[in-house]
Amino acid sequence: CITSAESVLITQQSVDEFLSMLATNQPVQQGGKVIIVSVSPQCWASVATKYNISGMEALAKISTLFRQLGASKVMDIVLARDLSVVESCAEHLQRIHDPASTGPVLASACPGWVCYAEKTQHSALPFMSAVKSPQQIAGTIVKGHVAAAMGIAPSQIYHLCLMPCFDKKLEASRDDFVLEESGSREVDLVLTSAEIIELLEKKAVDFMALPHSGLENIWGEQVAVESRSWGPHGSSGSYAEKVFAHAAMTLHGKRVVIREPAGKDGAGDTEMGDVDGAVECVWKQVRNSDFHELTLSGDGGPLLRVARCYGFRNIQNVVRQLKSSSGSKYSYIEVM
């Protein structure tokens, strides 16, 4: 679903573009920019796998790498991830309580899915979550709170995000995420895990020889990488699990424990059980291995049902349900 124009946008957000910026940047007092780097957990996890080291060691070395290249601050995006989840939980409940709402919340954290829907699945757009992704919430924090705390304008910050996916470059390039007052983008450049390796090669840096550095939090305090908590797990943030657990407690007073199926097909698993006073809910495969649903049942039947789906075939099935007279049986769908 990527057009030639979008390919140009992705090309403009490259290692060479970052190196060019470093070569021409000046101190902020001379009209240059302060470089701030935000790192996603998926990104440092990929680098850790590449070098067969722990995630914490990879993150500490990534912090050192970008500080040596000129970054003033290196931050993780856990706070942004947490804020995105909190807002997603609130939005889910709001849709449930809204009598005018006619369908589920469709997660919008995946820019590839959003791009596809905007081009080919217009009927899905009204159901899209309005919550920003962690990347763009991090941009709001950096260009807002952090800039103010440093006493500089948002346009004086060059915000680099290290993310796992090339589609995140498209997200950063969207006009939706340009600050009205300053005309500055929330995220100026996105580099992927693979491009970190490319950067190391172009700068002839021995990654394993790099010492360890900590991170900064949004208040400018130095923190050790080991002290960080890493937010929700999952390939797309496990939003469906978080909104499900929140709604189960808020709407039905049920504390839930969520499990993955024991086997590939989930054979032998029950959909619900009781675990130390909590209700155990197990993801159940439906249709195919890339479509699962999670159900909280009551005496009268299902109380709450969410889904997660991956791939164009499943997305098309979801959209067909939205168009049907019966609608969707889910209140939230995590799409990748």
C-alpha positions in Angstrom: 0.0 0.0 0.0 3.1 2.3 -0.2 3.0 4.8 -3.1 6.0 6.3 -4.8 5.4 9.5 -2.9 5.6 7.7 0.4 8.7 5.8 -0.7 10.3 9.3 -1.1 9.3 10.2 2.4 10.9 7.0 3.7 14.0 7.6 1.8 14.3 11.1 3.3 14.4 9.5 6.7 17.6 7.6 6.5 21.0 7.1 8.1 22.5 9.4 5.5 20.0 12.2 6.4 20.9 11.8 10.1 24.7 11.9 9.3 24.1 15.0 7.2 22.3 16.7 10.1 25.2 15.8 12.5 27.7 17.2 10.0 26.0 20.6 9.7 24.5 21.0 13.2 25.7 23.9 15.4 25.3 24.7 19.1 21.8 25.8 19.8 23.1 29.3 20.7 24.3 29.5 17.1 21.1 28.4 15.5 21.6 24.7 15.8 19.5 22.1 17.4 19.5 20.0 20.6 19.4 16.3 19.6 17.1 14.1 21.7 16.8 10.4 21.1 13.8 8.2 22.0 14.3 4.4 22.0 11.6 1.8 21.7 11.9 -1.5 23.6 11.4 -3.5 20.3 14.4 -1.6 18.9 16.9 -2.4 21.6 15.6 -6.0 21.8 16.4 -6.5 18.1 19.9 -5.1 18.6 20.4 -7.3 21.6 19.4 -10.4 19.5 21.8 -9.3 16.8 24.8 -9.2 19.2 23.6 -12.0 21.5 23.6 -9.7 24.6 21.0 -8.8 27.2 18.4 -6.1 26.4 19.7 -3.9 29.2 23.3 -4.1 27.8 22.1 -3.3 24.3 20.1 -0.3 25.5 23.1 1.0 27.6 25.4 0.8 24.5 22.8 2.4 22.2 22.6 5.3 24.7 26.4 5.6 24.6 26.5 5.5 20.8 24.1 8.4 20.3 25.6 10.4 23.0 29.0 10.1 21.3 27.3 11.2 18.0 26.0 14.4 19.7 22.8 13.6 21.4 22.1 15.6 24.6 19.5 13.2 25.9 18.6 9.6 25.3 15.2 8.5 26.6 13.0 5.4 26.5 9.4 5.6 25.4 7.9 3.6 28.2 6.0 6.6 29.6 4.6 7.3 26.2 3.6 3.7 25.8 1.9 3.7 29.2 0.0 7.0 28.4 -1.1 5.5 25.1 -2.5 2.5 26.8 -4.3 4.6 29.5 -5.9 6.7 26.9 -6.9 3.7 24.8 -8.6 2.1 27.9 -10.5 5.4 28.5 -11.5 5.6 24.8 -12.7 2.0 24.8 -15.1 2.7 27.7 -16.3 5.9 26.2 -17.2 4.1 23.0 -19.0 1.4 25.0 -21.1 4.0 26.9 -21.8 6.1 23.8 -25.3 5.2 22.5 -24.4 6.5 19.1 -21.4 4.2 18.8 -22.1 1.4 16.3 -18.9 -0.6 16.2 -15.6 -1.5 17.8 -12.5 0.6 18.4 -9.9 -0.3 15.8 -6.4 0.2 17.1 -4.4 2.7 15.1 -0.9 2.3 16.4 0.3 0.5 13.2 0.9 3.2 10.5 0.9 0.5 7.8 -2.7 -0.4 8.7 -3.8 3.2 8.9 -2.3 3.9 5.5 -4.1 0.9 4.0 -7.4 1.8 5.6 -7.2 5.4 4.3 -6.6 4.2 0.8 -8.8 1.1 0.5 -11.0 0.7 3.5 -12.8 4.0 4.1 -15.6 2.4 6.0 -13.2 1.5 8.8 -12.0 5.1 9.4 -14.9 6.2 11.7 -13.9 3.3 14.0 -10.2 4.1 14.2 -8.8 4.9 17.6 -8.1 8.6 18.1 -5.2 7.9 20.5 -1.7 8.7 19.4 0.8 6.0 19.1 3.7 5.8 21.7 6.0 7.3 19.1 3.9 10.4 18.6 3.1 10.8 22.3 6.9 10.7 22.9 7.1 13.5 20.3 4.5 15.5 22.2 6.4 15.1 25.4 9.8 15.9 23.9 8.7 19.0 21.9 6.4 20.1 24.7 7.4 19.3 28.3 11.1 18.6 27.7 11.6 21.7 25.5 9.9 23.9 28.1 12.0 22.4 30.9 15.2 23.1 28.8 14.0 26.7 28.1 14.1 26.3 24.4 11.6 26.3 21.5 10.3 23.0 20.1 11.9 23.9 16.8 15.3 24.0 18.5 15.0 20.2 19.2 15.9 17.5 16.7 13.9 14.5 17.9 15.1 11.1 16.7 13.1 8.0 17.3 14.6 4.5 17.2 11.7 2.2 16.2 11.3 -1.4 14.9 9.4 -0.7 11.7 10.0 1.4 8.5 6.3 2.4 8.5 7.0 4.5 11.5 8.8 6.9 9.2 5.5 7.5 7.3 3.8 8.2 10.7 6.4 10.8 11.6 6.0 12.4 8.2 2.2 12.9 8.5 1.0 16.5 8.5 -1.2 15.5 11.5 1.9 15.5 13.7 3.2 19.0 13.0 3.0 21.5 15.9 0.8 24.4 14.8 2.6 27.0 16.8 6.1 26.3 15.7 5.7 24.3 12.5 8.0 21.7 14.0 7.4 18.0 13.6 6.9 16.0 16.8 9.4 13.5 15.4 12.0 14.8 13.0 13.5 11.4 12.0 12.9 7.7 12.5 15.7 5.1 12.3 14.9 1.4 12.5 16.8 -1.4 14.3 18.5 -2.4 11.0 19.6 1.2 10.4 21.3 1.3 13.8 23.5 -1.5 12.4 24.0 0.5 9.2 25.0 3.5 11.3 27.5 1.5 13.2 29.1 0.3 10.0 29.2 3.8 8.4 30.8 5.3 11.5 33.1 2.3 11.9 32.0 1.8 15.5 32.6 -1.4 17.4 29.3 -1.8 19.2 30.5 -4.4 21.7 33.4 -2.1 22.7 31.0 0.8 23.7 30.8 1.5 27.4 27.4 1.7 29.1 25.4 4.9 29.6 22.1 5.6 31.4 19.0 7.4 30.2 17.2 10.5 31.1 13.6 10.8 32.2 11.3 13.6 31.2 12.4 15.6 34.3 16.0 15.5 33.1 17.1 13.1 35.8 19.7 10.4 35.0 18.4 6.9 35.5 20.0 3.5 35.1 18.7 1.3 32.3 18.1 -1.5 34.8 15.6 0.7 36.7 13.2 1.0 33.7 9.9 -0.9 33.5 9.0 -1.9 30.0 5.3 -1.5 29.7 2.9 -3.9 27.9 4.4 -6.7 25.9 3.4 -7.9 22.5 4.1 -7.1 18.9 1.7 -4.2 18.8 1.7 -3.2 22.4 -0.9 -5.7 23.6 -3.5 -3.0 23.6 -6.3 -5.5 23.3 -5.3 -7.2 26.5 -4.9 -3.9 28.4 -8.3 -2.5 27.4 -9.9 -5.9 28.0 -8.6 -6.2 31.6 -9.5 -2.5 32.3 -13.0 -2.9 31.0 -13.5 -6.2 32.8 -12.7 -4.6 36.2 -14.4 -1.2 35.5 -17.6 -2.5 34.0 -18.0 -5.9 35.6 -15.8 -5.9 38.7 -13.8 -8.9 37.4 -10.0 -9.1 37.8 -8.7 -11.2 34.9 -5.6 -13.2 34.2 -5.0 -13.4 30.4 -3.2 -16.4 28.9 -1.9 -17.4 25.5 -3.1 -20.8 24.2 -1.0 -23.7 25.4 -0.6 -25.1 21.9 -0.6 -23.6 18.4 -4.2 -24.3 18.0 -5.1 -23.8 21.6 -6.3 -27.4 21.9 -7.1 -28.4 25.5 -7.5 -24.9 26.8 -10.7 -23.6 28.2 -11.8 -20.1 27.5 -12.2 -19.2 31.1 -11.2 -20.4 34.6 -10.6 -19.3 38.1 -7.0 -18.4 39.3 -6.6 -17.2 42.8 -9.8 -15.2 42.8 -9.2 -13.9 39.3 -10.9 -15.0 36.1 -8.5 -16.7 33.7 -9.2 -15.8 30.1 -7.4 -17.5 27.3 -6.9 -16.2 23.8 -8.9 -18.4 21.4 -7.9 -18.9 17.7 -10.7 -18.2 15.3 -10.6 -18.5 11.5 -6.8 -18.9 11.3 -3.6 -18.5 13.4 -3.5 -14.8 12.9 -6.9 -14.1 14.3 -7.7 -14.6 18.0 -10.5 -13.5 20.4 -10.6 -13.0 24.1 -13.9 -13.3 25.9 -15.2 -12.6 29.4 -18.3 -14.7 30.0 -21.2 -14.3 32.5 -24.2 -16.3 33.3 -26.1 -14.8 30.4 -23.4 -15.2 27.9 -20.4 -13.0 26.8 -19.9 -9.8 28.8 -16.9 -8.6 26.9 -15.1 -9.6 23.7 -12.0 -8.2 22.0 -9.9 -9.5 19.2 -6.4 -9.2 17.6 -5.8 -9.8 14.0 -2.9 -9.6 11.6 -2.6 -9.6 7.8 -4.7 -8.2 5.0 -7.0 -11.2 4.7 -8.1 -10.8 8.3 -8.4 -7.1 8.1 -10.7 -7.4 5.1 -12.9 -9.8 7.1 -13.1 -7.3 9.9 -14.1 -4.5 7.5 -16.8 -6.8 6.0 -18.2 -7.4 9.4 -18.4 -3.6 10.1 -20.4 -3.2 6.9 -22.8 -6.0 7.6 -26.2 -5.4 9.2 -25.2 -7.4 12.3 -21.9 -5.5 12.8 -19.0 -6.7 14.8 -19.3 -8.7 18.0 -16.1 -7.1 19.4 -15.7 -3.9 21.3 -12.0 -3.5 20.5 -9.8 -5.0 17.7 -6.0 -4.7 17.8 -4.9 -4.6 14.1 -1.4 -5.1 12.7 
